[in-house]
Amino acid sequence: MARTRATPGVRAATKKIATLESRLTATMIALAGIPSVSGHEDEVRAWLATWLTAHGLKPSTDDAGNLMARVPAHPASRDGEPPIMLNAHMDRVPPGLAHRPILTEGVLRSDGNTNLGADDSAGLAIILHTLEELRSRTLDHPPLLLLFTVGEEVGLIGAKAFDPRLWGAREGIVFDNAGEAGVVVTHAATYIAFDVLLRGIGGHPGKHLEGTASAIEMFHRASYPVGMLDGDTSRVSIGRIEGGSARNAVPHELRALGEARTLLEGSARERLMEQIETAFTSSASALGGTATVAFDPHCDGYAVDESEPLLQAWMQAQRALDIAPRTMTTFIGSDASALRAHTRVFTVSTGAMDEHTADEWIAIAPLVTQVETALALLSSYHADATTTSR
């Protein structure tokens, strides 16, 4: 059987992809070796600033701790266009330890002692290598605003403190974890954290129980909404419970940390919050105790109009690479929830799996695809002069 030989062009393209995959892998491994839990992003910020400076940029840091850099357009005649913002976050959830991840057959995994941190080192790597490839291939592109944020995992702290309009940005892409690689989030839930404090009356269980009120029993009897609700338009869960001091003592206090993620809006969302609060206040009152429920909105829900020009351009770039565009609704938060208050952004999922656990993993090849998609978009995109922020 005759062997089909690849043309020089195909061989060159294959070699280019392999080289990009190798560089992405090296960057992911380097970032995994830097501890970066929320509130302690100093080391990864310094690493990124060094990388950006080495590539001819002048990064800066704002009061919140975000790292920004403006990338001039190519050719220079386009530098007056509004910059396209590319965003990823620098922090990761605990334990977030520095480690050497394991690479097997194109998949990076944690060493088993900590989370991999691909949420969101993958987003950082996509942005860095998109910039690098734009330069090495001398592709035309509009000016870019690179935004690397702090505290995404604990309430979008950096994104809430940043206004892209001050940099002239009207549109942008958030590279973060949400689902399968390359899928665009077009509908995201509101995320509201809630803290429950139950107070009862302590005592010794071996003596008379009259006059005691167990805070743990109050929690046990609370009929709060939980799980997937109303056709999975809302999700409520309790993630942490602290109560009691000894086996042989009636507990006088209990604290519970929960969250509600919901696609509901307005009065419907308010009713859900009321149901949660009433469940605990009623059970506490019935046993002679008290309950305080405090709500803390971490991020707002949003919907992306699929006719938005940058999203249309992303989908067109995917089709040019024979990728069928896909969209999704998510209950996972991202910086887009805060940034969309000012600028038309959308989240593209990096494809990290089992995130926030020691089993976290990510395939490298889809990251290459996302870099290539970003290059196809940026090398052909011209912002409509009439495009404005929200």
Secondary structure as UniProt FT lines:
FT   HELIX           8..32
FT   TURN            38..39
FT   HELIX           42..54
FT   TURN            55..56
FT   STRAND          60..61
FT   TURN            63..64
FT   STRAND          67..71
FT   HELIX           76..78
FT   TURN            79..80
FT   STRAND          84..89
FT   STRAND          102..104
FT   TURN            105..106
FT   STRAND          107..109
FT   HELIX           118..136
FT   TURN            137..138
FT   STRAND          144..149
FT   HELIX           152..154
FT   HELIX           157..160
FT   HELIX           164..167
FT   STRAND          171..176
FT   TURN            181..182
FT   STRAND          184..188
FT   STRAND          190..199
FT   TURN            205..206
FT   TURN            210..211
FT   HELIX           215..221
FT   STRAND          227..229
FT   TURN            230..233
FT   STRAND          234..243
FT   TURN            247..248
FT   STRAND          253..262
FT   HELIX           266..286
FT   TURN            287..288
FT   STRAND          290..299
FT   STRAND          302..303
FT   TURN            306..307
FT   HELIX           309..320
FT   TURN            321..322
FT   STRAND          327..330
FT   HELIX           336..339
FT   TURN            340..342
FT   STRAND          344..349
FT   TURN            355..356
FT   TURN            358..359
FT   STRAND          361..363
FT   HELIX           365..378
FT   TURN            379..380
FT   TURN            385..386
//
